[in-house]
């Protein structure tokens, strides 16, 4: 589990295909300090597993991505030199500084507009109907691994306001209109929908998907 509090920005130094998976090598200073084989690290909000047999020994770590991960997230567009948000899995006795984040991407969105303020920026992202019902004003959403509070929402978009720390310590400070990002909606909302579907007399999203 993660909290959506990005620890650092890393850089992808290599992308290579190995049979039916793609391997990223990522350089970072903080998350590699104790990276071990099998550890979970969120890369732009996607939970990935460190595959280096000896863990990190040179300030880099490697992760493997299946075709499904590349298809369902923005990581399919990553090339050497791409900057990515990184967060290690939170320890049981750690602080929940953001909100509960699983690292399971629900979909991708496009940055529609950026409105700079004196010290803060307001970003507006697209929102597909399948996810819109889980997004509420003042609720939580994860964008490229960053826990954010929804400032406003419509049927097809939502906005967030970024403080100076978020702008300088995550890749969201570099995003431009047209860029794609990973979204993870609040898992609590999905569980509530699932548990109350029978009382409401309507199928949950899971049941709808199974009927197709």
N, C-alpha and C positions, 0 to 999 in steps of 0.2 A: 504494500500500500504506500501511497505517496500523499503529500499535502498540497502540492501545487506551488510550493515556495522554491523557486529555482535557485540552485546553489552557485551555478556559474554557467558561462557561455563557453562551450567547447567548439573545436573545429574538426570537421571530417577531413582526414588526411588521405584516405584511400577508400575506394569502392571497387570491390571485385566480385565476380561470380564464382561460386564454388558448387558445382553440380546444380541442385535445384534451389539453392539459397543464394542470397547476396550478403556479403560480409562488409560491414563498415569498420574502419579503424578511426578512432576519435581521440584527439589529443586534448587533455584537460589536466589541470593542476590539483583541484580539490577532490573530485570524486575518485581519482585514481590513487589517492593517498592510502586507501585501505581496500581497494577493489580486489576481490577474490573471484576465482572461477565459480560460476553459478550465481553470483550476486545479481540483483535486479537494479537497473538504472533506467530512469525515464529519459528518453531522447525525444525532445519536442512533444512530450506528453505520451509517448508510446513506451510501454514497459518492455524492455529488452534484457537479455541475459548475457552477462560477461562470459565469453567462451575461451579466453586465454587460459591454457592449462596451468600456468603459474601465476595467474592474476596479472596485475599491471606491474611491469618491471622497468618501464622506460617512459612513464608519463602518458601512455596511451592505453586504450582498451579496445577490444574487438567484440562485435555483436553480430549475430546472424538474423537475417530477416527472411521470412517465407514470402512467397508470391502474394498470399492473401493480405499480409501486412502492407506490402508495397501498394497493393490495389486499393486498400481501404484507408490509407493515410497519405499525407503529403510527402512521406519519406521516399516515395518512388522518384521524386524529382531531385533528390540529393546528389551532389557531385563533390569531388574533392574541393575543399575551400569553403564549403557551406558551413555557416555558424549554426549551432544548435543549443537549445536549452537543456540543461542536465540537472537531474535530481536523484540522489540515492534513495532507496526505500527507507521509510521512517522506522526507527527502532521502536520496540514496544513501549519503552519509557521516554520516547521523544515527544516534542511539542507538536501539536496539531495547529500549526500556524495559519494554514489556509482552510481547506475543507477536505473531506475524504475523496481521494483521487485514486482510481484503480489502474490507470495507465492503459485502459481499453478504449480506444478511439471510437466514437459513435459516428463520426462523419467529418467531412472537410467543409470549410467555408472560405469565402473570398472576402478580402478586405475591400469594402466598397468606397470608403472615404476616410479621411484623416483630418481632424480639425485641431490644429495646434493652439494651445493657450499660452499664457505667459510662462508657466512652468509645467503644465500638464497637457496631455493630448486626449482628445475623444476619438475613439475609433468605432466605425460602424461596419459590421460584418453581415454577410448574407446568412439566411437561416432557412433550411428546408422544412417543409410541413411536418415530416416525421419527427423532427427534433423540437419544433416550435412549442409543442405542448408541455415540454419539460423546462422551458425557460421562462422565468418570471422576473419582474422588476425587483431589485434588491436581493435576488437569489444568487447562487454561485454557479459559475461555469468555468471550465478549464480550456484555455486557448493556447495551443502549443506548449502545454505543460504548465501554464501559469494560472494559478487560482485567481479569478477576478470576480467582482461584483457587477451584476447586470444593472446598468444605469437606466436603460430603456429598452423596450421590446415592441415589435410590430409583428404582423403575421409572417413577414419574410425577412426580417433583419433584427439585429440587436446592437446596442451600443455599450461600450465600457469606457471608463475614464482611467487613464494611467497616470500614476504619480511619478515624480522624478526618479525614484529608486527603481521602479519597474521599467521605465524608459532606458535607464542606463545599465541595468543588470540583467536584462533579458533581450532576446532578439526582437521583441515587439517594438522596441525603439527604432529598429531598422526597417520594419515592414512598410511597404508602399501599396497604394491601391492596385488591385489586380493580383496581389500575392495570395497564395492559399495557405491555410492554417488548419491544424487538427483541433477538433472539438470533442470534449467529453462533457456530457451533461451530468447533473447531480444524480448519483446513483440512488439516493433516497427517493427522489421523485419517481424513478422507474419502479422501485419496489412498492411504493404506495399505489401506483397505478395497477400493478399486478395483483396486489392484495385486495383492492377494492373493486376490481372489474366485475366480480360476481354480484356484488351488492348493487352496482350501477346498471347491471344487465347489459353490459357492453364488453366485447372482447378486448384484452390487453394487446399491446403492440406485439408481444411474443406470440399470442394466439392468432393474431391477424397474419403474421409472417408464416405460421405453420399451415394456414389454410390456403396459401398460394400454391 
